[in-house]
Every structure is written in C-alpha cells, then in structure tokens.
Amino acid sequence: MRIRANTIYFLGLSFFLFFSQIAAAAWPASVVGTWAVRANQTPGFMHITFQATTGACRLIRGDILGAPMQGYYCPGTGRIQFLRKDAANNDTFQVYSANLTSAGSVNYMGGSFGSFDTGYGEYSFFAQK
C-alpha cells in the first residue's frame, strides 16, 4: 500500500511540475510593440512603447486606438490591465483587462473593457502581434 501511495504522489508531482513549466513558458516576457486590436468591433492598433524591467507586474505605457494608455503587465501570469485616457485632460474613460498567450511567434491578448463615457458597459477586446 505504501508503494502505491508513493507512486501516486510521484506521478502527481511529476505531472504538476511538467505542466507548470509548459504554462510558465506560454506567456511572453514583453508586450512592447504594435498590436492589431479589435475593441467592441472597432479595429485599430495599440502601440506599447514602454515596459518596466523589474517587478512581478511591470508598468506599461503607449496608446490604443489613438488615445494614451497606461497600466501593467505580469509576465509570470500573462495578465494585463490598462487604462485608456483622454489626451486632452488625462481622464480615464475605459479600463481594459485581459490575458495573454502565445502560439509560436504570435502573441494573443483577449479580455474585456469597461466604458465610462458614452456607451457605458462592458465590451469584448482582443489583440494580436
């Protein structure tokens, strides 16, 4: 009985370690670059021009659909959140939350955003680079 319990423990631990390494490798280290986006069926581009180099979650800045954005990206979890700002007064009018993944050399971002100006609500959002 003890051998069986040890075998199950070993297999479980091996499974966890193997798949945790695969998952950890799935998130890109950097999100800097130009992304093709679609936010609530509006196509356009997001340019992430800065990503901090330290911390579990790293400050990002750039623009999305022509408006300034700032937020953070967590390379260890693939989570990204950012605010879309009004260039004239720096007021936040949209809040984005998404997860990243990669397939080969292509990075994908999918999630939603909340709108706080006209058209209040939550809408779908995705991007690829």
C-alpha positions as CSV (number, residue, x, y, z in Angstrom):
1,M,0.0,0.0,0.0
2,R,2.9,2.4,0.8
3,I,4.5,1.8,-2.6
4,R,1.2,2.6,-4.3
5,A,0.8,5.9,-2.3
6,N,4.4,6.9,-3.1
7,T,3.8,6.1,-6.8
8,I,0.7,8.2,-6.9
9,Y,2.5,11.1,-5.1
10,F,5.4,10.9,-7.5
11,L,3.2,10.8,-10.6
12,G,1.1,13.7,-9.4
13,L,4.2,15.8,-8.5
14,S,5.8,15.0,-11.9
15,F,2.5,15.9,-13.7
16,F,2.3,19.2,-11.8
17,L,6.0,20.1,-12.5
18,F,5.8,19.2,-16.1
19,F,2.6,21.1,-16.9
20,S,3.6,24.1,-14.7
21,Q,6.7,24.5,-16.8
22,I,4.7,24.4,-20.0
23,A,2.3,27.0,-18.7
24,A,5.0,29.3,-17.5
25,A,6.6,29.3,-20.9
26,A,3.4,30.3,-22.6
27,W,3.4,34.0,-21.6
28,P,5.6,36.4,-23.5
29,A,8.3,38.3,-21.4
30,S,7.4,41.6,-23.1
31,V,4.3,43.2,-24.6
32,V,6.2,46.1,-26.2
33,G,5.4,46.5,-29.9
34,T,2.5,47.2,-32.2
35,W,-0.7,45.1,-31.7
36,A,-3.7,44.8,-34.1
37,V,-6.7,45.2,-31.9
38,R,-10.5,44.9,-32.1
39,A,-12.4,46.6,-29.2
40,N,-16.2,46.2,-29.4
41,Q,-15.9,45.6,-33.1
42,T,-13.7,48.7,-33.6
43,P,-10.5,47.7,-35.4
44,G,-7.2,49.6,-34.9
45,F,-3.8,49.4,-33.3
46,M,-2.3,49.5,-29.9
47,H,1.4,50.6,-29.5
48,I,3.0,49.6,-26.3
49,T,6.1,51.7,-26.2
50,F,7.4,51.1,-22.7
51,Q,7.6,48.2,-20.3
52,A,9.5,48.4,-17.0
53,T,12.1,45.7,-16.5
54,T,11.6,44.8,-12.8
55,G,8.8,43.6,-10.6
56,A,6.3,40.7,-10.8
57,C,3.9,43.1,-12.6
58,R,5.5,45.8,-14.8
59,L,4.4,49.3,-15.7
60,I,3.4,49.7,-19.4
61,R,2.7,52.8,-21.5
62,G,1.7,53.6,-25.0
63,D,-1.5,54.3,-26.9
64,I,-4.6,52.3,-28.1
65,L,-6.9,53.4,-30.9
66,G,-5.2,56.8,-30.9
67,A,-5.6,57.5,-27.1
68,P,-2.9,57.3,-24.4
69,M,-2.9,54.2,-22.2
70,Q,-1.0,53.1,-19.1
71,G,-1.2,50.1,-16.9
72,Y,0.7,46.9,-16.0
73,Y,1.6,43.5,-17.4
74,C,2.6,40.5,-15.3
75,P,4.9,38.2,-17.3
76,G,4.6,35.4,-14.7
77,T,0.8,35.1,-15.1
78,G,0.1,36.6,-18.5
79,R,-2.3,39.1,-17.0
80,I,-2.5,42.7,-18.4
81,Q,-4.6,45.7,-17.3
82,F,-4.5,49.2,-18.5
83,L,-6.4,52.5,-18.6
84,R,-7.3,54.3,-21.8
85,K,-7.0,58.0,-21.2
86,D,-8.3,61.2,-22.8
87,A,-5.3,63.0,-24.3
88,A,-6.8,66.5,-23.5
89,N,-7.3,66.1,-19.8
90,N,-5.8,62.7,-18.8
91,D,-9.2,61.4,-17.6
92,T,-9.7,57.6,-17.8
93,F,-12.7,56.6,-19.9
94,Q,-12.0,52.9,-20.5
95,V,-10.5,50.1,-18.3
96,Y,-9.1,47.0,-20.1
97,S,-8.4,43.6,-18.5
98,A,-7.0,40.7,-20.5
99,N,-4.9,37.6,-20.5
100,L,-2.0,36.8,-22.9
101,T,-0.9,33.6,-24.6
102,S,1.5,32.7,-27.4
103,A,1.3,30.2,-30.3
104,G,4.7,30.0,-31.9
105,S,5.9,33.6,-32.7
106,V,2.3,35.1,-32.5
107,N,1.1,36.6,-29.2
108,Y,-2.6,36.9,-28.4
109,M,-4.4,39.1,-25.9
110,G,-8.1,38.5,-25.0
111,G,-10.4,40.1,-22.5
112,S,-12.9,42.9,-22.0
113,F,-13.0,46.6,-21.2
114,G,-15.4,48.8,-19.3
115,S,-16.5,52.0,-20.8
116,F,-17.2,55.0,-18.6
117,D,-18.1,57.7,-21.1
118,T,-21.0,57.4,-23.6
119,G,-21.9,53.8,-24.2
120,Y,-21.5,52.6,-20.6
121,G,-21.0,48.9,-20.3
122,E,-18.6,46.0,-20.7
123,Y,-17.3,45.0,-24.2
124,S,-15.1,42.4,-25.7
125,F,-11.5,43.1,-26.6
126,F,-8.7,41.1,-28.4
127,A,-5.4,41.8,-30.0
128,Q,-2.5,40.0,-31.7
129,K,1.1,40.8,-32.5
